Amino acid sequence: MTFVEEESGGDTGGDPAEGDTHDPYVPSRRRIERERHKRSRARRATAIAALSTLVTGVVLYLVVVNAPGWPRTKETFFSARYAREAFPKVLEGLWLNVRLLLVCGVAVPVLGMLIAVARTLRGPVFFPLRALAAAYTDFFRGLPLIINLMIVVLGVPALRLQGITVDPVLLGGTALTLTYSAYVAEVFRAGIESVHPSQRAAARSLGLSNRQALRYVVLPQAVRRQVPPLLNDLVSLQKDTGLVSIGGAVDAVRAADIIVGRSLNYTPYIVAGLVFVALTIPMTRFTDWVTARMDRRRAQGGTI
């Protein structure tokens, strides 16, 4: 009994609960050393990454600047004078690209969802709808976007149909919607088919109709699972809105093209490209964040 008291510090009295509240958690020496080692490795990795990045940047800079044609390239593609002239006009044209993105960003998922649902309908009576939906996706996924834009933007006005617009912005938006809805339809269809059939069977056993099971059980799960690829398609759509300039619409690309045609200096193209990059990077990082978040939840067994 005396041995036990000595090992425990000689204090056997008192309330155990009271002792727990007054004794804070003290990490072990091994844990402290492990955390210190992790922090040391993180600092070392950060320093190495920064140093290697700096060295790579310096090497690339020296290679480019010391190239024989660099002075001419700098004057033609990186002129500060033409950059200042082009920047406000490119920004003014970018507003058209943003409006196209907003409109097409709403129309594409709606049309894509309808096509995806048509492709997943069951029963022989829906075979014509399935065949038409499959033909639509196969055709517009195989047709290059630039050709689709030329056909719609340049071909539709040539028909001289009554009541059909000849506005290149509307026609260009229509072409973008037709192409991207085919890609988005396949994304939605993959999401619908990834939902286990037991989900639909459970919904039917609870008294839901096929339409209700699709609307309340299957589609919500399918859309959540396909958020990352849908956001990637949105990023691609944002870049491709610049292709409407082939019909004469004055967007960011066309505004740069006008200055290039007058000055024979290609700096405005660089300005337009950097503006698109600046607009795309936040969307790309948001897509990466959503993807990583869903991967973590999936790994932890949470609801996707």
C-alpha positions as CSV (number, residue, x, y, z in Angstrom):
1,M,0.0,0.0,0.0
2,T,2.9,2.3,0.8
3,F,4.4,1.5,-2.6
4,V,1.2,2.5,-4.4
5,E,1.1,5.8,-2.6
6,E,4.6,6.7,-3.5
7,E,4.1,5.9,-7.2
8,S,1.0,8.1,-7.3
9,G,2.7,11.0,-5.5
10,G,1.4,10.2,-2.0
11,D,-1.9,11.9,-2.6
12,T,-4.8,9.5,-2.5
13,G,-7.5,11.8,-1.3
14,G,-9.5,14.5,-2.9
15,D,-12.1,14.4,-5.6
16,P,-10.8,12.8,-8.9
17,A,-13.1,15.0,-11.0
18,E,-11.6,18.1,-9.3
19,G,-8.1,16.9,-10.1
20,D,-9.0,16.4,-13.8
21,T,-10.2,20.0,-14.1
22,H,-7.1,21.5,-12.6
23,D,-4.5,19.4,-14.4
24,P,-4.0,20.8,-18.0
25,Y,-3.0,18.5,-20.8
26,V,0.8,18.4,-21.2
27,P,2.1,16.9,-24.5
28,S,4.8,14.4,-24.2
29,R,8.4,15.1,-25.1
30,R,8.2,12.9,-28.2
31,R,5.1,14.7,-29.4
32,I,6.8,18.1,-28.9
33,E,9.9,16.9,-30.8
34,R,7.7,15.5,-33.6
35,E,5.8,18.8,-34.0
36,R,9.1,20.7,-34.0
37,H,10.5,18.4,-36.6
38,K,7.4,19.0,-38.8
39,R,7.7,22.7,-38.5
40,S,11.4,22.5,-39.4
41,R,10.7,20.4,-42.4
42,A,8.0,22.8,-43.6
43,R,10.3,25.8,-43.3
44,R,13.0,24.0,-45.1
45,A,10.7,22.9,-47.9
46,T,9.4,26.5,-48.2
47,A,12.9,27.9,-48.4
48,I,13.9,25.4,-51.1
49,A,10.8,26.0,-53.1
50,A,11.3,29.8,-53.0
51,L,15.0,29.5,-53.9
52,S,14.3,27.1,-56.8
53,T,11.6,29.4,-58.1
54,L,13.9,32.4,-57.9
55,V,16.7,30.6,-59.8
56,T,14.3,29.3,-62.5
57,G,12.9,32.8,-62.9
58,V,16.3,34.4,-63.3
59,V,17.4,31.8,-65.7
60,L,14.3,32.2,-67.9
61,Y,14.7,36.0,-67.8
62,L,18.3,35.9,-68.8
63,V,17.6,33.4,-71.7
64,V,14.8,35.6,-73.0
65,V,16.5,38.9,-72.6
66,N,19.7,37.8,-74.2
67,A,18.0,36.2,-77.2
68,P,19.0,37.9,-80.5
69,G,15.5,38.9,-81.4
70,W,14.4,40.1,-78.0
71,P,14.6,43.9,-78.7
72,R,12.3,43.5,-81.7
73,T,10.0,41.2,-79.8
74,K,9.8,43.6,-76.9
75,E,8.9,46.4,-79.2
76,T,6.3,44.4,-81.1
77,F,4.6,42.5,-78.2
78,F,5.4,44.4,-75.0
79,S,5.2,48.1,-75.9
80,A,4.1,50.2,-72.9
81,R,2.7,52.8,-75.2
82,Y,0.3,50.5,-77.0
83,A,-0.6,48.7,-73.7
84,R,-1.8,52.0,-72.2
85,E,-3.8,52.7,-75.3
86,A,-5.4,49.2,-75.5
87,F,-6.1,48.6,-71.8
88,P,-9.3,50.8,-71.4
89,K,-10.7,49.6,-74.8
90,V,-10.1,46.0,-74.0
91,L,-11.8,46.4,-70.6
92,E,-14.7,48.0,-72.3
93,G,-15.0,45.1,-74.7
94,L,-14.6,42.7,-71.8
95,W,-18.0,43.7,-70.4
96,L,-19.5,42.0,-73.5
97,N,-17.7,38.8,-72.7
98,V,-18.9,38.9,-69.1
99,R,-22.5,39.4,-70.2
100,L,-22.2,36.5,-72.6
101,L,-20.8,34.4,-69.8
102,L,-23.7,35.2,-67.5
103,V,-26.3,34.5,-70.1
104,C,-24.7,31.3,-71.5
105,G,-23.8,30.2,-68.0
106,V,-27.5,30.0,-67.2
107,A,-28.7,28.6,-70.6
108,V,-26.1,25.9,-70.9
109,P,-26.9,24.0,-67.7
110,V,-30.6,24.2,-68.3
111,L,-30.4,22.8,-71.9
112,G,-27.7,20.3,-70.8
113,M,-29.9,19.0,-68.0
114,L,-32.8,18.5,-70.4
115,I,-30.6,16.6,-72.8
116,A,-29.2,14.5,-70.1
117,V,-32.6,13.6,-68.7
118,A,-33.8,12.7,-72.2
119,R,-30.8,10.4,-72.6
120,T,-31.6,8.6,-69.4
121,L,-35.3,8.1,-69.9
122,R,-36.4,4.4,-69.7
123,G,-38.8,2.5,-71.8
124,P,-39.2,1.9,-75.6
125,V,-41.7,4.8,-75.9
126,F,-38.8,7.3,-75.2
127,F,-36.4,5.8,-77.8
128,P,-36.9,8.7,-80.2
129,L,-36.0,11.2,-77.5
130,R,-33.0,9.2,-76.5
131,A,-31.8,8.9,-80.1
132,L,-32.2,12.6,-80.7
133,A,-30.4,13.5,-77.5
134,A,-27.5,11.1,-78.4
135,A,-27.3,12.5,-81.9
136,Y,-27.2,16.1,-80.5
137,T,-24.4,15.4,-78.1
138,D,-22.4,13.4,-80.6
139,F,-22.7,16.1,-83.3
140,F,-21.9,19.1,-81.2
141,R,-19.1,17.5,-79.3
142,G,-17.5,16.4,-82.5
143,L,-18.0,19.7,-84.3
144,P,-15.2,22.2,-83.6
145,L,-16.5,25.3,-81.8
146,I,-15.0,27.7,-84.3
147,I,-16.8,26.0,-87.2
148,N,-20.0,26.0,-85.2
149,L,-19.6,29.8,-84.6
150,M,-19.0,30.4,-88.3
151,I,-22.0,28.4,-89.4
152,V,-24.3,30.1,-86.9
153,V,-22.9,33.7,-87.0
154,L,-22.3,33.8,-90.7
155,G,-24.7,31.3,-92.1
156,V,-27.9,32.2,-90.3
157,P,-28.0,35.8,-91.6
158,A,-27.4,34.6,-95.1
159,L,-30.7,32.7,-95.0
160,R,-32.6,36.0,-94.6
161,L,-35.3,34.4,-92.5
162,Q,-38.0,36.6,-91.2
163,G,-38.0,37.2,-87.5
164,I,-34.5,35.7,-87.0
165,T,-31.9,38.0,-85.5
166,V,-28.7,38.9,-87.2
167,D,-27.0,40.3,-84.1
168,P,-23.6,38.6,-84.0
169,V,-23.6,38.7,-80.2
170,L,-26.9,36.8,-79.9
171,L,-25.9,34.4,-82.6
172,G,-22.5,33.8,-81.1
173,G,-24.1,33.2,-77.7
174,T,-26.4,30.7,-79.4
175,A,-23.5,28.8,-80.9
176,L,-21.7,28.7,-77.6
177,T,-24.8,27.4,-75.9
178,L,-25.3,24.7,-78.5
179,T,-21.7,23.4,-78.2
180,Y,-21.3,23.6,-74.4
181,S,-24.7,22.2,-73.6
182,A,-23.6,19.0,-75.4
183,Y,-20.6,18.7,-73.1
184,V,-22.6,19.6,-69.9
185,A,-25.3,17.1,-70.9
186,E,-22.7,14.3,-70.8
187,V,-21.4,15.6,-67.4
188,F,-25.0,15.5,-66.0
189,R,-25.6,12.1,-67.6
190,A,-22.5,10.7,-65.9
191,G,-23.7,12.1,-62.6
192,I,-27.2,10.6,-63.0
193,E,-25.7,7.2,-63.9
194,S,-23.3,7.3,-61.0
195,V,-26.3,7.3,-58.5
196,H,-26.8,3.7,-57.4
197,P,-30.1,2.1,-58.7
198,S,-31.0,1.3,-55.1
199,Q,-31.6,5.0,-54.5
200,R,-34.3,5.1,-57.2
201,A,-35.7,1.8,-55.9
202,A,-35.9,3.1,-52.4
203,A,-37.7,6.2,-53.6
204,R,-40.2,4.1,-55.5
205,S,-40.8,1.9,-52.5
206,L,-41.7,5.1,-50.5
207,G,-44.4,5.9,-53.1
208,L,-42.6,8.4,-55.3
209,S,-43.2,8.3,-59.0
210,N,-40.4,7.9,-61.5
211,R,-40.5,11.7,-62.1
212,Q,-40.5,12.5,-58.4
213,A,-37.6,10.0,-57.7
214,L,-35.6,11.6,-60.5
215,R,-36.3,15.1,-59.3
216,Y,-36.0,14.7,-55.5
217,V,-33.5,11.8,-55.2
218,V,-31.4,11.3,-58.3
219,L,-30.8,14.7,-59.7
220,P,-29.7,16.4,-56.4
221,Q,-27.0,13.7,-55.8
222,A,-26.0,13.8,-59.5
223,V,-25.5,17.6,-59.5
224,R,-23.5,17.7,-56.3
225,R,-21.2,15.0,-57.6
226,Q,-20.5,16.8,-60.8
227,V,-19.9,20.3,-59.5
228,P,-16.1,20.3,-60.2
229,P,-16.4,19.3,-63.9
230,L,-19.3,21.8,-64.3
231,L,-17.1,24.6,-62.9
232,N,-14.3,23.5,-65.3
233,D,-16.7,23.8,-68.2
234,L,-17.7,27.3,-67.0
235,V,-14.0,28.3,-67.0
236,S,-13.7,27.1,-70.6
237,L,-16.8,28.9,-71.6
238,Q,-15.5,32.2,-70.1
239,K,-12.4,31.9,-72.3
240,D,-14.3,30.9,-75.5
241,T,-16.6,33.9,-75.3
242,G,-13.8,35.7,-77.0
243,L,-14.5,33.8,-80.2
244,V,-17.7,35.7,-80.9
245,S,-15.4,38.4,-82.3
246,I,-15.3,36.5,-85.6
247,G,-18.8,37.8,-86.3
248,G,-17.8,41.4,-85.8
249,A,-18.9,41.8,-82.1
250,V,-16.6,44.3,-80.4
251,D,-15.5,42.3,-77.3
252,A,-12.1,42.3,-75.6
253,V,-10.5,40.4,-78.5
254,R,-12.1,42.5,-81.2
255,A,-11.1,45.7,-79.5
256,A,-7.5,44.5,-79.4
257,D,-7.7,43.4,-83.0
258,I,-8.8,46.9,-84.1
259,I,-5.8,48.5,-82.5
260,V,-3.5,45.8,-83.9
261,G,-4.9,46.4,-87.4
262,R,-4.2,50.1,-87.2
263,S,-0.8,50.1,-85.5
264,L,0.6,46.7,-86.6
265,N,1.8,46.2,-83.0
266,Y,0.7,43.0,-81.2
267,T,0.8,44.4,-77.7
268,P,-3.0,44.7,-77.5
269,Y,-3.3,40.9,-77.9
270,I,-1.1,40.4,-74.9
271,V,-3.2,42.9,-72.9
272,A,-6.4,41.1,-73.9
273,G,-4.8,37.7,-73.0
274,L,-3.7,38.9,-69.6
275,V,-7.2,40.3,-68.9
276,F,-8.7,36.9,-69.7
277,V,-6.1,35.2,-67.5
278,A,-6.9,37.6,-64.6
279,L,-10.6,36.8,-65.0
280,T,-10.0,33.1,-65.2
281,I,-7.5,32.5,-62.4
282,P,-10.0,33.2,-59.5
283,M,-12.6,30.8,-61.1
284,T,-9.9,28.1,-61.5
285,R,-8.8,28.4,-57.9
286,F,-12.4,28.3,-56.8
287,T,-12.8,25.1,-58.8
288,D,-9.7,23.6,-57.2
289,W,-11.0,24.5,-53.8
290,V,-14.4,22.9,-54.4
291,T,-12.8,19.8,-55.8
292,A,-10.4,19.4,-52.8
293,R,-13.3,20.0,-50.4
294,M,-15.5,17.4,-52.0
295,D,-12.5,14.9,-52.0
296,R,-12.0,15.5,-48.3
297,R,-15.6,14.9,-47.5
298,R,-15.6,11.8,-49.7
299,A,-12.5,10.4,-47.9
300,Q,-14.1,11.1,-44.5
301,G,-17.3,9.3,-45.5
302,G,-19.4,12.5,-45.6
303,T,-22.3,13.4,-47.9
304,I,-21.1,14.6,-51.3
